[in-house]
Amino acid sequence: MLVDLHIHTKACGHAEGTIQEYVRVAQAVGLQQMGFSDHFPQYFLPMAHRDPRWAVPTMAGFREYIRAVQELQRETAQPEILIGVEVDYRPGWCERVRSLLRPFPLDYVIGSVHQIGDWAFDILADDEEYSRRDIADIYEEYFHIVCQAATSGLFDIIGHCDLIKKFGYRLPNGLAGHAERFAAACRAGGVAVEINTSGLRYPVQEVFPAQIILSALFAQNVPITFGSDAHRPEDVGRDLELAMHMAREAGYKKIATFRRRRREMVSWHD
């Protein structure tokens, strides 16, 4: 089964195109299943820490996003359309987020880390902050937060798990230690991890996660799934062939998909 579970819509404020356009591309590239996963509003954060540029700005807007995807489900025979959400993991806010998510008919929740403290490390305008900090300290703090997300019980999938490399800043000695720690946290937390191909469209020019992390995940029996992280219709399903190749190289033969927060393991075919 060819799936793409990480697709955004213009409801989040930094994507483009209609949801119908995303579906047409999914049909053209042969997806059997696609999942919309827009950014959840930051209502769980104090006002001073919210940034409406990077998420659906209001809960009313999020409810409209859900209604729009439900309508698309009724209208579309192929591919199967799932309703997901991407939620920023912020330490200390899990219970508030859990209560806000509870009323919605979600198939899955993607947890991701875009900030270290007040530093939005994946925004180009903040790129120079990398040069002000020790790279080893940055990676240590980032993976500490990602491991917290994996064991929080809030998420079904961890998204772009080594996003910290987005602008090409890498650890000189590699990721082996972080890979093992992250894989153990994912196993303990019962989450899946996505192979997210959007890294190929950023300066790092590499899929999230690196192959060494995938191998560690396989060794810990952590399930994976696929996502393009599309913010434009033309990116739906993009580079999933490479994602499948990487999964095979790590030893995977099945991927995870979700319905109403229940995980199912399915085979895929090239």
Secondary structure, DSSP 8 states (H G I E B T S, - for coil): --EEEEE--GGGSS--S-HHHHHHHHHHHT-SEEEEEEE---TTS-GGG--GGGS-SSHHHHHHHHHHHHHHHHH--SSEEEEEEEEE--TT-HHHHHHHHTTS--SEEEEE---BTTB-TTSGGGTTHHHHS-HHHHHHHHHHHHHHHHTSSS-SEE-STTGGGTTS---TT-SHHHHHHHHHHHHHHT-EEEEEGGGGGSTT-S-BS-HHHHHHHHHTT--EEEE--BSSGGGTTTTHHHHHHHHHHHT--EEEEEETTEEEEEE---
